[in-house]
Amino acid sequence: MPSYEPSVVVADESPLLRAGLTALLARGGYQVVADAADAEALVQAATDTLPTLVVTDARLGSGPDDEGIRAALRLHEKVPEMGIVVLADTVETTYAAAVFAGTGTGGLGYLRKSRVRTIPHFFDVVGRVASGEVVVDPEVISQMLEASQDADPEAIARLTVRQSEVLGMIHAGFPNRAIISRFFSGRRQFEQCLSEMFLAFGLSGDVEHRRTPTLLTHLASG
């Protein structure tokens, strides 16, 4: 739990889920100062209260599927030091790339809901983003790397032999645990390899300017 009480704005179109997130965050030592059901309400609430971070669903209201992400990006431009966690039902690499292209100093998280499996896991993610880190599900990174490989074959030359082997296994559909077992002594080394590949493919944006102890901090995957 955090040593102080960070403030949070929660956004989800479901009143039930907003209430659940509010109660959960309160248990973890966070103060929910506002909630919102749509993108405009989220931007207004966060602008008015200037919370430590925002936790939002990728989809808000009856508009396009990325309304929550668009609202998060608007907030990141307005208040660059604000942390933002986006919770998504599916991996959308275009949206993820837009999130990481920002130049603010606030932490950023882009997570697939189904892979946030435990409450401690969720609090670990939220705490890291509140501290200014970038947190992203390895599945998101894998798909972004694949998309970049297709668009920029010359990027392959920037990979080491090990990175090329890892990317090959990702393309072949091997689960992360199988890749770790074959090439690494632990998950942390695998995550560092993904970070380096992320940078090699030019997907880092201005992440080097963020307040993070490492360039990218990845979620543990199944």
C-alpha positions in Angstrom: 0.0 0.0 0.0 1.2 3.6 -0.6 2.8 5.5 2.3 0.5 8.4 1.6 -3.1 8.7 0.2 -2.9 9.4 -3.5 -6.0 10.8 -5.2 -7.8 8.9 -8.0 -10.5 9.6 -10.5 -12.3 6.4 -11.7 -14.1 6.2 -15.0 -16.3 3.4 -16.3 -19.7 3.4 -18.0 -21.0 0.8 -15.5 -22.1 2.2 -12.1 -21.5 -1.2 -10.5 -17.9 -1.3 -11.8 -17.2 2.2 -10.8 -18.5 1.5 -7.3 -16.4 -1.7 -7.1 -13.2 0.1 -8.2 -13.8 2.9 -5.8 -14.2 0.4 -2.9 -11.2 -1.5 -3.9 -8.9 1.5 -4.3 -10.1 2.8 -0.9 -9.0 -0.5 0.6 -5.6 0.0 -0.9 -5.1 3.4 0.6 -6.2 5.5 -2.4 -8.7 8.4 -2.2 -11.2 8.4 -5.0 -12.1 12.1 -5.4 -14.5 11.7 -8.4 -15.9 9.2 -10.9 -17.2 9.5 -14.4 -19.4 7.5 -16.8 -18.3 9.1 -20.1 -15.3 10.8 -21.7 -16.4 14.4 -21.2 -17.2 13.8 -17.5 -13.8 12.2 -17.0 -11.9 15.1 -18.5 -13.9 17.6 -16.5 -13.6 15.7 -13.2 -9.8 15.1 -13.6 -9.2 18.7 -14.7 -11.2 20.0 -11.7 -9.6 17.7 -9.1 -6.1 17.2 -10.5 -5.7 13.6 -9.0 -2.5 11.7 -8.7 -3.9 9.3 -11.3 -6.9 8.3 -13.4 -8.1 4.7 -13.8 -10.3 4.4 -16.9 -12.0 1.9 -19.1 -10.8 2.1 -22.7 -14.5 2.4 -23.7 -16.7 5.0 -22.2 -20.3 5.8 -23.0 -22.1 5.1 -26.3 -19.4 6.6 -28.5 -16.5 4.9 -30.3 -14.7 2.0 -28.5 -11.7 4.2 -27.8 -13.4 7.1 -26.1 -11.8 6.3 -22.8 -8.3 6.3 -24.4 -9.0 9.5 -26.2 -10.0 11.1 -22.9 -6.9 9.8 -21.3 -4.7 11.3 -24.1 -6.4 14.6 -23.7 -5.7 14.6 -20.0 -2.1 13.6 -20.6 -1.7 16.7 -22.8 -3.5 19.0 -20.3 -1.8 17.6 -17.1 1.3 15.7 -18.2 2.3 14.8 -14.6 -0.9 12.9 -14.0 -0.7 9.1 -14.0 -3.2 7.2 -16.2 -4.2 3.6 -16.2 -6.2 2.3 -19.2 -8.1 -1.0 -18.7 -9.1 -2.6 -22.0 -11.0 -5.7 -22.9 -8.8 -6.5 -25.9 -5.3 -5.6 -27.1 -5.5 -2.6 -29.5 -1.9 -1.8 -30.6 -2.8 1.4 -32.3 -4.3 2.8 -29.1 -1.4 1.5 -27.0 1.1 3.2 -29.3 -0.8 6.5 -29.0 -0.7 6.2 -25.2 3.1 5.7 -25.2 3.8 8.4 -27.7 3.0 11.1 -25.1 5.8 13.3 -23.7 4.4 13.8 -20.2 6.2 12.9 -17.0 3.2 11.1 -15.4 3.1 7.3 -15.3 1.2 5.3 -17.9 -0.4 1.9 -17.9 -2.2 0.0 -20.6 -3.6 -3.3 -19.4 -5.8 -6.1 -20.6 -8.5 -6.6 -17.9 -8.5 -10.4 -18.2 -4.8 -10.5 -17.3 -5.1 -8.5 -14.1 -5.9 -11.6 -12.1 -5.3 -10.7 -8.4 -5.9 -7.7 -6.2 -2.2 -7.5 -5.2 -1.4 -7.6 -9.0 -3.8 -4.7 -9.6 -2.4 -2.6 -6.7 1.2 -3.3 -7.9 0.2 -1.8 -11.3 -1.6 1.2 -9.9 1.2 1.9 -7.4 3.8 1.9 -10.1 1.9 4.2 -12.4 1.2 6.5 -9.5 5.0 6.7 -9.0 5.6 7.6 -12.6 6.4 4.3 -14.2 5.2 2.9 -17.5 3.4 -0.5 -17.1 2.2 -2.5 -20.0 1.1 -6.1 -20.5 3.7 -8.1 -22.4 0.9 -9.2 -24.8 0.5 -5.6 -25.9 4.3 -5.3 -26.4 4.4 -8.5 -28.4 1.7 -7.4 -30.8 3.2 -4.0 -31.2 6.6 -5.6 -32.0 4.9 -7.8 -34.6 3.1 -4.9 -36.2 6.4 -2.9 -36.3 8.3 -5.8 -37.8 5.8 -6.0 -40.7 6.0 -2.3 -41.3 9.7 -1.9 -40.9 11.8 -5.0 -41.9 15.0 -3.0 -41.5 14.4 -3.0 -37.8 15.3 -6.7 -37.7 19.0 -5.7 -38.2 18.9 -3.8 -34.9 18.0 -7.0 -33.0 20.5 -9.3 -31.4 20.5 -13.0 -32.1 18.7 -13.7 -28.9 16.1 -11.0 -29.5 15.5 -12.4 -33.0 14.9 -15.9 -31.5 12.5 -14.5 -28.9 10.6 -12.6 -31.6 10.4 -15.7 -33.7 8.8 -17.6 -30.8 6.4 -14.8 -30.2 5.4 -14.9 -33.9 5.0 -18.7 -33.6 2.5 -18.2 -30.7 4.6 -19.7 -27.9 3.4 -18.5 -24.4 5.7 -16.3 -22.4 6.4 -19.0 -19.9 7.8 -21.2 -22.7 10.0 -18.5 -24.0 11.3 -17.8 -20.5 12.0 -21.5 -19.9 14.0 -21.7 -23.1 16.1 -18.5 -23.0 16.1 -16.9 -19.6 16.7 -17.7 -15.9 13.7 -15.7 -14.8 10.8 -13.4 -15.8 12.8 -10.2 -15.1 15.4 -11.0 -17.8 12.6 -11.7 -20.3 10.9 -8.4 -19.5 14.3 -6.6 -20.0 14.6 -8.3 -23.4 11.2 -7.1 -24.4 12.1 -3.5 -23.3 15.2 -3.6 -25.5 13.2 -5.0 -28.4 10.6 -2.3 -27.9 13.3 0.4 -28.2 15.0 -1.3 -31.1 11.7 -1.1 -33.1 11.4 2.6 -32.3 8.3 2.2 -30.2 9.6 4.0 -27.1 8.2 7.5 -27.9 9.7 9.8 -25.2 9.6 7.2 -22.5 13.2 7.9 -21.6 12.1 11.2 -20.1 9.6 9.7 -17.7 10.3 9.3 -14.0 10.9 5.5 -14.2 13.6 3.4 -12.6 13.7 1.3 -15.8 12.6 2.2 -19.4 9.5 -0.1 -19.2 8.1 -2.1 -16.3 6.0 -5.0 -17.6 3.2 -6.9 -16.0 3.7 -10.6 -15.2 1.8 -12.7 -17.6 0.2 -16.1 -17.3 
